[in-house]
Each structure stands twice: as structure tokens, then as C-alpha cells.
């Protein structure tokens, strides 16, 4: 059995990281048929995450979706992006950072984000990713990309980030 490092993290501050954000379906929403195409290929992810030594980079992903209020991945909608992340995992290490929107208590959102990060990590490891190269963090609701208390803001804030910042 593989040991997996899962850490609850509140370290990330969006302005400190290089940000490549792509609009999409949101963390709990079901994507439309048009949204089922890839956000990024593994090569594009690698290029966006590759940085000069000491420089942290981040890519926000919106096409990894979960059933509302759970850490259950939605298939087949999430699979193309997950497969590209798996290809990336064969080339470089990174952190998976799950974020939630503001709905629910802070404690609930923290737990949910950890569970979602672990779900993505587990999917990758089950398909051959090296658990020593990938870490999962739950950031809860503390790092929204968009201010607001509406569906548009919730869709942007519930996301999965890949990051090269290490604790």
C-alpha cells in the first residue's frame, strides 16, 4: 500500500503565484458538452508550470468536477483533464490544491477540499503516478479568485489548482 502525503494547507496566496486561470464549469457543476474538451494538454501544463528556480507557478483547472457537496469525481466529464494530469505526473512533481466556494461552514469546506484533493491524488496514483512526486492540499474556501456571493463566483472559486510551490 502506498503512503500518500496529504496536508491541510492555508499557505497559498494567489498574488504570490504565477496564475494561468481558465474559465470553465465550476467545481461542483456538470459541464456542458462543449466543456468536455481539454483545458490543457500535458505539454501545455508542463510549460505553464515550468519556472525558473525559486519561482512558483500555478494553473487553475475547472474541468475536474465533483458531485455537489462530495469528493466523488464526475465521469466521464473529469477524465480527459485527469488523464492529462497523469501524463504530466510522469514528467514533473506538483501539488494538487483543492478549493471550495464559500457555501457551507469553513470547517466543512476545509474537510471537503482535503477530500477532493485526495480523490484526485488517489485517481492518479491508482493509474501509476509516483506518490513521492505529488502532494495533495485542501485550501478550503480561503483563497477565492473572484469576489461575490453568486453562482458565477462560486463556479470560479471551486477549483483544482496544480502548483509548483512546495511547503
MOQUIDA-V660315 format. One record per residue. N is the residue number from 0. RES is the residue in one letter. PHI is phi in degrees with one decimal (999 if undefined). D_LAST is the distance of its C-alpha to the last C-alpha in Angstrom with 1 decimal. Layout:
N|RES|PHI|D_LAST, N|RES|PHI|D_LAST
//
This chain:
0|X|999|24.5, 1|X|-79.0|21.0, 2|X|-90.5|18.1, 3|X|-121.8|15.4, 4|X|-87.1|11.9, 5|X|-125.2|11.8, 6|X|-126.2|9.6, 7|X|-78.3|10.9, 8|X|-127.0|8.7, 9|X|-124.6|10.4, 10|X|-79.6|7.9, 11|X|-70.7|9.4, 12|X|-124.8|12.6, 13|X|-52.0|14.9, 14|X|-63.3|16.6, 15|X|-79.9|13.7, 16|X|-110.8|13.4, 17|X|-65.8|16.4, 18|X|-117.0|18.0, 19|X|-122.6|20.5, 20|X|-100.0|21.9, 21|X|-122.5|24.8, 22|X|-67.5|27.2, 23|X|-167.3|28.0, 24|X|-83.8|29.2, 25|X|97.0|26.5, 26|X|-70.1|24.3, 27|X|-117.4|27.3, 28|X|-86.7|30.2, 29|X|-85.7|32.2, 30|X|-73.8|32.4, 31|X|-74.4|35.8, 32|X|-58.6|37.2, 33|X|-66.6|36.3, 34|X|-78.9|32.6, 35|X|-79.1|32.6, 36|X|-72.8|32.3, 37|X|-69.9|29.0, 38|X|-76.1|26.7, 39|X|-142.7|25.4, 40|X|-84.9|26.2, 41|X|-59.1|23.7, 42|X|-65.8|24.8, 43|X|-67.4|24.2, 44|X|-61.4|20.7, 45|X|-59.6|20.0, 46|X|-62.8|21.7, 47|X|-71.0|19.8, 48|X|-91.2|16.3, 49|X|-73.0|17.4, 50|X|-144.2|16.6, 51|X|-63.8|17.3, 52|X|-52.6|15.0, 53|X|86.2|12.4, 54|X|-99.9|13.3, 55|X|-89.3|11.1, 56|X|-130.1|13.5, 57|X|-144.2|14.1, 58|X|-127.6|17.2, 59|X|-93.4|18.5, 60|X|-119.8|20.8, 61|X|-119.8|23.7, 62|X|-100.5|25.7, 63|X|-98.6|23.8, 64|X|-117.3|25.7, 65|X|-128.3|26.1, 66|X|-61.4|29.2, 67|X|-53.1|29.2, 68|X|72.8|27.5, 69|X|-133.9|26.3, 70|X|-104.3|23.7, 71|X|-83.0|26.6, 72|X|-64.8|26.2, 73|X|-94.6|29.3, 74|X|-115.8|31.1, 75|X|-87.2|32.4, 76|X|-56.6|30.8, 77|X|-82.5|27.2, 78|X|-61.6|28.1, 79|X|-59.0|28.5, 80|X|-68.8|25.0, 81|X|-60.2|23.5, 82|X|-64.8|25.6, 83|X|-69.2|24.3, 84|X|-65.2|20.7, 85|X|-61.5|21.9, 86|X|-62.0|23.5, 87|X|-63.2|20.3, 88|X|-61.8|18.4, 89|X|-79.2|21.1, 90|X|-108.1|20.2, 91|X|-159.3|16.5, 92|X|-89.0|13.1, 93|X|-166.4|11.2, 94|X|-105.9|9.7, 95|X|-101.3|12.5, 96|X|-120.0|12.2, 97|X|-96.3|15.4, 98|X|-121.2|17.1, 99|X|-115.6|20.4, 100|X|-84.6|23.2, 101|X|-83.5|24.6, 102|X|-68.9|27.2, 103|X|95.7|27.0, 104|X|-73.9|25.6, 105|X|-59.7|22.1, 106|X|-62.6|21.8, 107|X|-61.2|23.3, 108|X|-64.9|21.1, 109|X|-63.7|17.9, 110|X|-62.7|19.3, 111|X|-63.3|20.7, 112|X|-65.4|17.5, 113|X|-62.7|15.8, 114|X|-62.4|19.1, 115|X|-68.6|19.2, 116|X|-61.0|15.8, 117|X|-65.6|17.1, 118|X|-64.0|20.4, 119|X|-65.9|19.2, 120|X|-59.9|17.2, 121|X|-60.4|20.3, 122|X|-61.7|22.6, 123|X|-66.7|20.8, 124|X|-65.4|20.7, 125|X|-62.8|24.3, 126|X|-109.5|25.3, 127|X|108.2|23.9, 128|X|-68.7|20.2, 129|X|-78.8|18.4, 130|X|-66.3|16.1, 131|X|-84.3|14.2, 132|X|-107.2|13.3, 133|X|-129.0|12.4, 134|X|-123.2|10.1, 135|X|-117.9|11.3, 136|X|-130.5|10.2, 137|X|-107.9|13.0, 138|X|-98.8|13.1, 139|X|62.1|16.7, 140|X|-102.2|19.0, 141|X|-79.0|17.1, 142|X|-129.8|16.4, 143|X|-68.2|19.9, 144|X|-88.4|20.9, 145|X|-129.8|24.6, 146|X|-78.4|26.3, 147|X|141.8|29.1, 148|X|-123.7|30.4, 149|X|-145.1|32.0, 150|X|-59.5|31.7, 151|X|-64.8|30.7, 152|X|-67.4|27.7, 153|X|-60.3|26.7, 154|X|-64.8|26.9, 155|X|-77.6|24.5, 156|X|-84.1|22.0, 157|X|-86.3|21.9, 158|X|-157.8|20.0, 159|X|-114.6|17.5, 160|X|-108.0|15.1, 161|X|-107.5|13.8, 162|X|-141.1|11.0, 163|X|-100.6|9.8, 164|X|-76.0|6.8, 165|X|-113.7|3.8, 166|X|-67.8|0.0
//
